[in-house]
Amino acid sequence: MTAIDDRAATQRGSSDDAPPPRRVRVLSFSQKLSRWDLKISPYLYISPFFIMFAIVGLFPIVYTAVISFMDWDLVRNSGTFVGFDQYIWILTQPHFWTALRNTFSIFVLSSVPQIILALFIAAMLDRNIRAKTFWRMSVILPFVVAPVAVGLIFTAIFADNFGIVNGALEAIGLQPIGWHKEPFWSHVAIATMVNYRWTGYNALILLAAMQAVNREYYEAATVDGAGAFRQFWSITLPSLKPTLIFVIITSTIGGLQIFDEPRVYDQFGRGGAAQQWLTVTLYLYDIGWGQWNFGRAAAMAWILFIIILVIGLINLFITRSLVRDEGFRAEKPSRRIRRKERTR
């Protein structure tokens, strides 16, 4: 047999051993429709939220940004482009810096005690106590009360002349406090109103997160001799990290946008005679609806948006650094093992 015959036989053998060609599967229209439904339907289910957000959320944000660079005429619904003049005017006003100082003061006096107290209440409600449902429902009741009603109640409590708190102070021989005259004490009164409304709400959110923690961790810690505080610090708090970040961010946004409580703290709603409790949102409201200058009001809204964004990112970084989760704690031994292996 020649070399040509051997090559031909080899080609015939390889062709006989080759697998048969795969049949092309033709999908029917119903099968294609089923595949499209599987891929597209999740996006259709969540699309109403994004459509509504684009209409009532994203569009006003962009529209406000455009107005902030204009000298806007509300009657003609048009404006003249002035660049950053509105922002420069806001930043050069003494009232803006007073309002910013008051806003940060009220924010610190309300958010920090609020989160600490909410953690304590949630931890108490998470324990095995009687009438759990009653106490949990009682915690959320202040959140249901209207802000105007809260303002009327606390205005009577913190009245300068005939207030309940000053009456109690005079009864024990102390001097009354000027709750509406002194800036610090007015901030304390407004922060008390904020804490009264929002502490229970945050406590229930944290309680829901505590209920999701595996109870076997606590049983094992009890067997090892860990006390209640040690269990809270080593098990509960690390497990609450995502929820705690959410609560801190929402408290930051609400604290820096505070409007209802200082608005109803007196009968005028202008932040006090000497701007003792004037906040950024109150000043923004006065510029927009008091002075009818919507260009400057839009510029101030964007300044407040940037401030909230920066403070929110700082709080997020601090919370993620201080509150360690299980993954972070498990990461440290692995790093130590790697260092030991490298030194060997």
ROVEXMAR-321291 format. One record per residue (C-alpha): residue in one letter; x, y, z. Coordinates in steps of 0.5 Angstrom, whole numbers, padded with zeros to 4 digits, always signed. Layout:
AXYZ/...
***
This chain:
M+0000+0000+0000/T+0003+0007-0002/A+0003+0013+0002/I-0003+0016-0001/D-0007+0010+0000/D-0005+0010+0008/R-0007+0018+0008/A-0014+0016+0005/A-0015+0011+0010/T-0013+0015+0015/Q-0018+0021+0013/R-0023+0016+0012/G-0022+0013+0019/S-0022+0020+0022/S-0029+0022+0019/D-0032+0015+0021/D-0030+0017+0028/A-0032+0024+0028/P-0039+0026+0032/P-0045+0027+0028/P-0046+0035+0027/R-0051+0038+0032/R-0058+0039+0030/V-0060+0047+0031/R-0065+0047+0035/V-0071+0052+0033/L-0075+0056+0039/S-0082+0057+0038/F-0085+0064+0039/S-0088+0061+0046/Q-0081+0059+0048/K-0078+0066+0046/L-0083+0069+0050/S-0082+0065+0056/R-0074+0067+0056/W-0076+0074+0055/D-0081+0074+0060/L-0075+0071+0065/K-0070+0076+0063/I-0074+0083+0063/S-0080+0082+0068/P-0076+0083+0074/Y-0074+0090+0071/L-0081+0091+0069/Y-0083+0090+0077/I-0078+0095+0079/S-0079+0100+0074/P-0085+0104+0077/F-0081+0106+0083/F-0075+0109+0078/I-0080+0112+0074/M-0084+0115+0080/F-0077+0117+0083/A-0075+0120+0076/I-0081+0124+0076/V-0082+0127+0083/G-0075+0126+0085/L-0069+0127+0080/F-0073+0132+0076/P-0074+0137+0082/I-0067+0136+0084/V-0064+0137+0077/Y-0069+0143+0076/T-0067+0146+0083/A-0060+0146+0080/V-0061+0150+0074/I-0065+0155+0078/S-0060+0156+0083/F-0055+0159+0077/M-0061+0164+0075/D-0064+0170+0078/W-0071+0167+0077/D-0077+0171+0076/L-0083+0167+0079/V-0089+0171+0075/R-0086+0170+0068/N-0083+0163+0070/S-0076+0165+0067/G-0070+0167+0069/T-0063+0170+0067/F-0057+0166+0068/V-0052+0169+0073/G-0047+0164+0075/F-0045+0163+0082/D-0047+0169+0084/Q-0053+0166+0088/Y-0048+0162+0092/I-0043+0167+0093/W-0049+0171+0096/I-0051+0166+0101/L-0044+0164+0103/T-0043+0172+0105/Q-0049+0172+0109/P-0048+0172+0117/H-0055+0169+0118/F-0053+0163+0114/W-0047+0162+0118/T-0051+0163+0124/A-0057+0158+0122/L-0051+0153+0120/R-0048+0153+0127/N-0055+0153+0130/T-0057+0147+0125/F-0050+0143+0127/S-0052+0144+0135/I-0059+0142+0135/F-0056+0136+0130/V-0051+0134+0135/L-0056+0135+0141/S-0061+0130+0138/S-0058+0125+0134/V-0052+0123+0139/P-0057+0122+0145/Q-0063+0119+0140/I-0058+0113+0137/I-0056+0111+0144/L-0062+0111+0148/A-0065+0108+0142/L-0060+0102+0142/F-0062+0102+0150/I-0069+0101+0149/A-0068+0096+0143/A-0064+0092+0148/M-0069+0092+0153/L-0075+0090+0149/D-0071+0084+0146/R-0070+0081+0153/N-0075+0076+0156/I-0080+0081+0159/R-0088+0081+0160/A-0093+0085+0156/K-0087+0085+0150/T-0093+0087+0145/F-0095+0093+0150/W-0088+0096+0151/R-0087+0096+0143/M-0093+0099+0141/S-0092+0104+0147/V-0085+0106+0144/I-0088+0108+0137/L-0094+0112+0140/P-0090+0119+0140/F-0088+0118+0132/V-0095+0118+0131/V-0096+0125+0134/A-0097+0131+0129/P-0091+0135+0129/V-0095+0141+0131/A-0098+0138+0137/V-0091+0136+0139/G-0089+0143+0138/L-0095+0146+0142/I-0094+0141+0148/F-0086+0142+0149/T-0088+0150+0148/A-0092+0149+0154/I-0087+0145+0158/F-0081+0150+0156/A-0084+0156+0157/D-0080+0162+0160/N-0085+0164+0165/F-0090+0159+0167/G-0087+0153+0164/I-0087+0146+0167/V-0079+0145+0167/N-0078+0152+0170/G-0084+0151+0175/A-0080+0145+0178/L-0073+0148+0178/E-0076+0154+0182/A-0079+0149+0187/I-0073+0146+0188/G-0069+0153+0189/L-0066+0153+0182/Q-0066+0159+0178/P-0071+0159+0171/I-0068+0158+0165/G-0069+0162+0159/W-0071+0157+0154/H-0073+0162+0148/K-0068+0167+0150/E-0061+0163+0151/P-0059+0160+0144/F-0056+0153+0148/W-0062+0152+0152/S-0067+0153+0146/H-0063+0148+0142/V-0063+0143+0148/A-0071+0144+0148/I-0072+0143+0140/A-0067+0137+0141/T-0072+0134+0146/M-0077+0135+0142/V-0074+0131+0136/N-0072+0126+0141/Y-0079+0125+0143/R-0081+0124+0136/W-0076+0119+0133/T-0073+0115+0139/G-0078+0110+0139/Y-0078+0109+0131/N-0071+0108+0131/A-0071+0103+0137/L-0076+0099+0133/I-0072+0099+0127/L-0066+0096+0131/L-0070+0092+0135/A-0072+0088+0129/A-0065+0087+0127/M-0063+0084+0134/Q-0069+0079+0133/A-0065+0077+0127/V-0059+0075+0131/N-0058+0067+0132/R-0060+0066+0139/E-0055+0060+0139/Y-0049+0065+0140/Y-0052+0068+0146/E-0053+0061+0149/A-0046+0059+0147/A-0043+0066+0150/T-0047+0065+0157/V-0044+0058+0157/D-0037+0061+0157/G-0039+0066+0162/A-0040+0072+0158/G-0045+0077+0162/A-0050+0081+0159/F-0046+0087+0157/R-0041+0083+0154/Q-0046+0079+0150/F-0048+0086+0147/W-0042+0089+0146/S-0039+0082+0142/I-0045+0079+0139/T-0051+0084+0138/L-0047+0091+0136/P-0043+0087+0131/S-0049+0084+0128/L-0053+0091+0128/K-0047+0094+0123/P-0052+0095+0117/T-0058+0097+0121/L-0054+0102+0125/I-0051+0105+0119/F-0058+0106+0116/V-0060+0109+0123/I-0054+0114+0123/I-0055+0116+0116/T-0063+0117+0116/S-0062+0121+0123/T-0056+0125+0120/I-0061+0127+0114/G-0067+0129+0118/G-0062+0132+0123/L-0059+0137+0118/Q-0066+0138+0115/I-0070+0140+0121/F-0076+0144+0120/D-0082+0142+0124/E-0079+0143+0131/P-0076+0150+0130/R-0082+0152+0126/V-0087+0151+0131/Y-0083+0153+0137/D-0086+0160+0138/Q-0092+0163+0135/F-0088+0167+0129/G-0083+0161+0126/R-0078+0165+0125/G-0072+0162+0129/G-0073+0167+0135/A-0072+0175+0135/A-0064+0174+0135/Q-0064+0168+0131/Q-0063+0164+0137/W-0065+0157+0134/L-0065+0159+0126/T-0064+0153+0122/V-0062+0153+0115/T-0068+0150+0113/L-0072+0156+0116/Y-0067+0161+0113/L-0068+0157+0106/Y-0076+0158+0107/D-0075+0165+0109/I-0071+0167+0103/G-0076+0163+0098/W-0083+0164+0101/G-0081+0171+0105/Q-0077+0174+0100/W-0079+0171+0094/N-0072+0169+0091/F-0072+0162+0089/G-0066+0163+0085/R-0062+0164+0092/A-0067+0159+0096/A-0065+0153+0090/A-0057+0155+0091/M-0058+0154+0099/A-0062+0148+0098/W-0056+0145+0094/I-0051+0148+0099/L-0055+0144+0104/F-0055+0138+0100/I-0047+0138+0099/I-0047+0139+0107/I-0051+0133+0108/L-0047+0129+0103/V-0041+0130+0106/I-0043+0129+0114/G-0047+0123+0111/L-0040+0120+0108/I-0036+0122+0115/N-0041+0118+0119/L-0041+0112+0115/F-0033+0112+0115/I-0033+0113+0123/T-0039+0107+0124/R-0036+0102+0119/S-0029+0103+0123/L-0032+0103+0130/V-0037+0098+0129/R-0034+0091+0127/D-0037+0086+0124/E-0036+0078+0124/G-0033+0078+0117/F-0028+0084+0120/R-0026+0080+0126/A-0025+0073+0122/E-0020+0077+0118/K-0015+0079+0123/P-0013+0071+0125/S-0012+0070+0117/R-0007+0076+0117/R-0003+0074+0123/I-0003+0067+0120/R+0000+0070+0113/R+0005+0074+0117/K+0008+0068+0121/E+0008+0064+0115/R+0012+0069+0111/T+0017+0070+0117/R+0018+0062+0117/
***
